[in-house]
Amino acid sequence: MTKVSSALDELCQAVRVATRTPADWDLTVDTVAAKVRPCLPQAQDVLRAIPESARRGHDRSQTLHVEPDGTFSIVALVTRPGQATSIHDHTTWCVVALIDGIEREERFRLDPAGAHLNPIGERLDRPGSVSGFAPPGDIHRVTNAGTTVGISLHIYGTDLRRTGSSVRRTYDLPITDRSDITPALP
């Protein structure tokens, strides 16, 4: 990890304050999102904090901070246009802040038989967007939907030095085409 800037130090302090009082994961997500929204760093602050080799897009997230007591970790995800994550879910809560670019998040629900994924929503995020989720029900895929490098910060409620990743599992299942779904009758 490289030394973080004062803007990233301010972000870490905001997360520290938000996670100081124990709460359920949904409340933690809402509290962290509200605290970090006003103190998001600029793109250049994030890029200076990661290795030069990752600044034009990388397949792996770049760890910026792991809280000494293990309560949270912050990583930067720098993606190339069109680059997408696998469809996955997580072991813990997560707050995502888009710093630069355009990001599309697709959400899915596993069908009861576990044979395919049903799309349940899609969202386009722009710089300054802050959102989050907590398991269960967090199956999603994120794609850089812009024409430039995308930069997002991901704050996880775990010690990534210990766990290595916040991903619980990935899904390689067919996705139900929404056009094949018959609308429910009134």
Sine and cosine of phi, psi and omega as CSV:
sin_phi,cos_phi,sin_psi,cos_psi,sin_omega,cos_omega
0.00,0.00,0.65,-0.76,0.07,-1.00
-1.00,-0.02,0.28,-0.96,0.03,-1.00
-0.90,0.43,0.72,-0.69,-0.01,-1.00
-1.00,0.05,0.45,-0.89,0.01,-1.00
-0.97,0.24,0.12,-0.99,0.02,-1.00
-0.90,0.44,-0.52,0.85,0.05,-1.00
-0.90,0.43,-0.64,0.76,0.04,-1.00
-0.96,0.29,-0.55,0.84,0.10,-1.00
-0.87,0.49,-0.66,0.75,0.02,-1.00
-0.90,0.44,-0.65,0.76,0.05,-1.00
-0.88,0.47,-0.71,0.70,0.03,-1.00
-0.86,0.51,-0.67,0.75,0.01,-1.00
-0.90,0.44,-0.63,0.77,0.03,-1.00
-0.89,0.46,-0.65,0.76,0.02,-1.00
-0.93,0.38,-0.65,0.76,0.05,-1.00
-0.83,0.56,-0.75,0.67,0.01,-1.00
-0.88,0.47,-0.69,0.72,-0.05,-1.00
-0.92,0.39,-0.50,0.87,-0.05,-1.00
-0.99,-0.17,0.06,1.00,-0.04,-1.00
-0.90,0.45,-0.64,0.77,-0.02,-1.00
-0.99,-0.12,0.85,-0.53,0.00,-1.00
-0.86,0.52,0.66,-0.75,0.00,-1.00
-0.43,-0.91,0.23,-0.97,0.08,-1.00
-0.93,0.37,0.28,-0.96,-0.13,-0.99
-0.89,0.45,-0.62,0.78,0.00,-1.00
-0.89,0.46,-0.69,0.73,0.03,-1.00
-0.92,0.39,-0.62,0.78,0.04,-1.00
-0.87,0.49,-0.70,0.71,0.03,-1.00
-0.85,0.53,-0.75,0.66,-0.01,-1.00
-0.88,0.47,-0.67,0.74,-0.03,-1.00
-0.93,0.36,-0.71,0.70,0.02,-1.00
-0.89,0.46,-0.71,0.70,0.00,-1.00
-0.85,0.53,-0.71,0.71,-0.01,-1.00
-0.90,0.43,-0.62,0.78,-0.04,-1.00
-0.96,0.28,-0.58,0.82,-0.07,-1.00
-1.00,0.08,-0.41,0.91,-0.05,-1.00
-0.77,0.64,-0.73,0.69,-0.04,-1.00
-0.98,0.21,-0.10,0.99,-0.08,-1.00
-0.80,-0.60,0.56,0.83,0.02,-1.00
-0.93,0.37,0.68,-0.73,0.03,-1.00
-0.96,0.28,0.27,-0.96,0.09,-1.00
-0.98,0.19,0.36,-0.93,-0.01,-1.00
-0.82,0.57,-0.69,0.73,-0.05,-1.00
-0.90,0.43,-0.51,0.86,0.06,-1.00
-0.91,0.41,-0.66,0.75,0.01,-1.00
-0.92,0.39,-0.73,0.69,-0.04,-1.00
-0.89,0.45,-0.60,0.80,0.04,-1.00
-0.91,0.41,-0.41,0.91,-0.07,-1.00
-1.00,0.05,-0.07,1.00,-0.01,-1.00
-0.89,-0.46,0.32,-0.95,0.02,-1.00
-0.87,0.49,0.56,-0.83,-0.02,-1.00
-0.84,0.55,-0.57,0.82,-0.03,-1.00
-0.91,0.42,-0.30,0.96,-0.02,-1.00
-0.98,-0.20,-0.05,1.00,-0.14,-0.99
-0.96,0.28,-0.29,0.96,0.02,-1.00
-0.97,-0.22,0.17,0.99,-0.02,-1.00
0.88,-0.47,0.64,-0.77,-0.06,-1.00
-0.49,-0.87,0.44,-0.90,0.00,-1.00
-0.98,0.18,-0.24,0.97,-0.04,-1.00
-0.87,-0.49,0.52,-0.86,0.07,-1.00
-0.95,0.31,0.39,-0.92,-0.03,-1.00
-0.92,-0.40,0.89,-0.46,-0.04,-1.00
-0.94,0.35,0.81,-0.58,0.04,-1.00
-0.98,-0.20,-0.58,0.82,-0.07,-1.00
-0.33,-0.94,0.66,-0.75,0.22,-0.98
-0.81,-0.59,0.85,-0.52,-0.02,-1.00
-0.88,0.48,0.71,-0.70,-0.06,-1.00
-0.80,0.60,-0.55,0.83,0.00,-1.00
-1.00,0.04,0.05,1.00,0.08,-1.00
0.99,0.16,0.15,0.99,-0.08,-1.00
-0.96,0.29,-0.43,0.90,0.03,-1.00
-0.36,-0.93,0.33,-0.95,0.08,-1.00
-0.70,-0.71,0.51,-0.86,0.05,-1.00
-0.83,-0.56,0.78,-0.62,0.05,-1.00
-0.80,-0.60,0.42,-0.91,0.12,-0.99
-0.96,-0.27,0.68,-0.74,0.12,-0.99
-0.90,-0.44,0.89,-0.45,0.00,-1.00
-0.91,-0.40,0.89,-0.46,-0.14,-0.99
-0.85,-0.52,0.49,-0.87,0.08,-1.00
-1.00,0.09,0.39,-0.92,0.06,-1.00
-0.80,0.60,0.75,-0.66,0.00,-1.00
1.00,0.10,-0.24,0.97,-0.01,-1.00
-0.91,0.41,0.68,-0.73,-0.03,-1.00
-0.74,-0.68,0.49,-0.87,0.14,-0.99
-0.98,0.18,0.20,-0.98,0.20,-0.98
-0.94,0.35,0.26,-0.97,0.17,-0.99
-0.97,0.23,0.81,-0.58,-0.13,-0.99
-0.46,-0.89,0.18,-0.98,0.18,-0.98
-0.76,-0.65,0.00,-1.00,-0.15,-0.99
-0.80,-0.60,0.27,-0.96,0.04,-1.00
-1.00,-0.02,-0.18,0.98,-0.11,-0.99
-0.47,-0.89,0.08,-1.00,0.04,-1.00
-0.92,0.38,0.37,-0.93,0.01,-1.00
-0.52,-0.85,0.63,-0.77,0.16,-0.99
-0.86,-0.51,0.74,-0.67,-0.03,-1.00
-0.88,-0.48,0.74,-0.67,0.06,-1.00
-0.85,-0.52,0.84,-0.55,0.04,-1.00
-1.00,0.07,0.84,-0.55,-0.05,-1.00
-0.99,-0.11,-0.66,0.75,-0.02,-1.00
-0.45,-0.90,0.58,-0.82,0.03,-1.00
0.99,-0.15,-0.23,-0.97,0.05,-1.00
-0.78,-0.63,0.76,-0.65,-0.06,-1.00
-0.82,-0.57,0.73,-0.68,0.08,-1.00
-0.96,-0.28,0.79,-0.61,0.09,-1.00
-0.93,-0.37,0.81,-0.59,0.09,-1.00
-0.95,-0.31,0.73,-0.69,0.02,-1.00
-0.94,-0.35,0.54,-0.84,-0.06,-1.00
-0.70,-0.72,0.35,-0.94,0.14,-0.99
-0.81,-0.58,0.70,-0.71,0.06,-1.00
-0.96,0.27,0.76,-0.65,0.01,-1.00
-0.92,0.40,0.39,-0.92,-0.09,-1.00
-0.82,0.57,-0.52,0.86,0.00,-1.00
-0.99,0.11,-0.16,0.99,-0.01,-1.00
0.96,0.27,0.35,0.94,-0.08,-1.00
-1.00,-0.09,-0.40,0.92,-0.01,-1.00
-0.41,-0.91,0.14,-0.99,0.02,-1.00
-0.95,-0.30,0.66,-0.75,0.08,-1.00
-0.97,-0.24,0.82,-0.58,0.10,-1.00
-0.91,0.41,0.71,-0.70,0.00,-1.00
-0.83,-0.56,-0.06,1.00,0.04,-1.00
0.16,-0.99,0.34,-0.94,0.02,-1.00
-0.54,-0.84,0.57,-0.82,-0.02,-1.00
-0.59,-0.81,0.64,-0.77,0.14,-0.99
-0.97,-0.23,0.81,-0.58,0.02,-1.00
-0.95,-0.32,0.57,-0.82,0.03,-1.00
-0.85,-0.53,0.23,-0.97,-0.02,-1.00
-0.76,0.64,0.72,-0.70,-0.03,-1.00
0.99,-0.12,-0.24,0.97,0.04,-1.00
-0.93,0.37,0.71,-0.71,0.07,-1.00
-0.75,-0.67,0.81,-0.59,0.01,-1.00
-0.58,-0.81,0.09,-1.00,0.00,-1.00
-0.24,-0.97,0.05,-1.00,0.00,-1.00
-0.35,-0.94,0.23,-0.97,0.08,-1.00
-0.62,-0.78,0.64,-0.77,0.05,-1.00
-0.90,0.43,0.37,-0.93,-0.11,0.99
-0.98,0.18,0.08,-1.00,0.03,-1.00
1.00,0.04,0.43,0.90,-0.07,-1.00
-0.91,-0.42,0.52,0.85,0.01,-1.00
-0.96,0.27,0.83,-0.56,-0.07,-1.00
-0.39,-0.92,0.20,-0.98,0.12,-0.99
-0.67,-0.74,0.64,-0.77,0.00,-1.00
-0.88,-0.48,0.73,-0.69,-0.02,-1.00
-0.78,-0.62,0.66,-0.75,0.15,-0.99
-0.96,0.26,0.96,-0.28,-0.07,-1.00
-1.00,-0.06,0.11,0.99,-0.02,-1.00
-0.99,-0.15,-0.13,-0.99,0.00,-1.00
-0.95,-0.31,0.08,1.00,0.02,-1.00
-0.79,-0.61,0.12,-0.99,0.07,-1.00
-0.87,0.50,0.68,-0.73,0.06,-1.00
-0.97,-0.24,0.58,-0.81,0.01,-1.00
-0.76,-0.65,0.84,-0.54,0.08,-1.00
-0.72,-0.70,0.47,-0.88,0.09,-1.00
-0.95,-0.30,0.68,-0.74,0.00,-1.00
-0.84,-0.55,0.84,-0.55,-0.01,-1.00
-0.94,-0.35,0.88,-0.47,-0.06,-1.00
-0.92,-0.38,0.58,-0.82,0.02,-1.00
-1.00,0.09,0.79,0.62,0.02,-1.00
-0.39,-0.92,0.23,-0.97,0.06,-1.00
-1.00,-0.04,0.98,-0.18,-0.06,-1.00
-0.93,0.37,-0.31,0.95,0.11,-0.99
-0.91,0.42,-0.58,0.82,-0.04,-1.00
-0.99,0.13,-0.70,0.71,-0.11,-0.99
-1.00,0.02,-0.40,0.92,-0.02,-1.00
0.99,0.13,-0.52,0.85,-0.03,-1.00
-0.31,-0.95,0.36,-0.93,0.10,-0.99
-0.98,-0.18,-0.05,1.00,-0.02,-1.00
-0.96,0.29,0.79,-0.62,0.05,-1.00
-1.00,0.09,-0.78,0.63,0.05,-1.00
-0.40,-0.92,0.35,-0.94,0.10,-1.00
-0.95,-0.32,0.39,-0.92,-0.08,-1.00
-0.85,-0.52,0.83,-0.55,0.08,-1.00
-0.88,-0.48,0.93,0.37,-0.06,-1.00
-0.83,-0.55,0.40,-0.92,0.09,-1.00
-0.89,0.45,0.53,-0.85,0.03,-1.00
-0.96,-0.27,0.78,-0.63,0.04,-1.00
-0.90,0.44,0.77,-0.64,0.07,-1.00
-0.98,0.21,0.85,-0.52,-0.03,-1.00
-0.83,0.56,-0.47,0.88,-0.01,-1.00
-0.94,0.34,-0.30,0.95,0.03,-1.00
-1.00,0.07,-0.14,0.99,-0.05,-1.00
-1.00,0.08,0.82,-0.58,0.04,-1.00
-0.98,0.17,0.82,-0.57,0.01,-1.00
-0.88,0.47,0.55,-0.83,0.04,-1.00
-0.92,0.40,0.60,-0.80,0.03,-1.00
-0.98,0.20,0.52,-0.85,-0.01,-1.00
-0.92,0.39,0.00,0.00,0.00,0.00
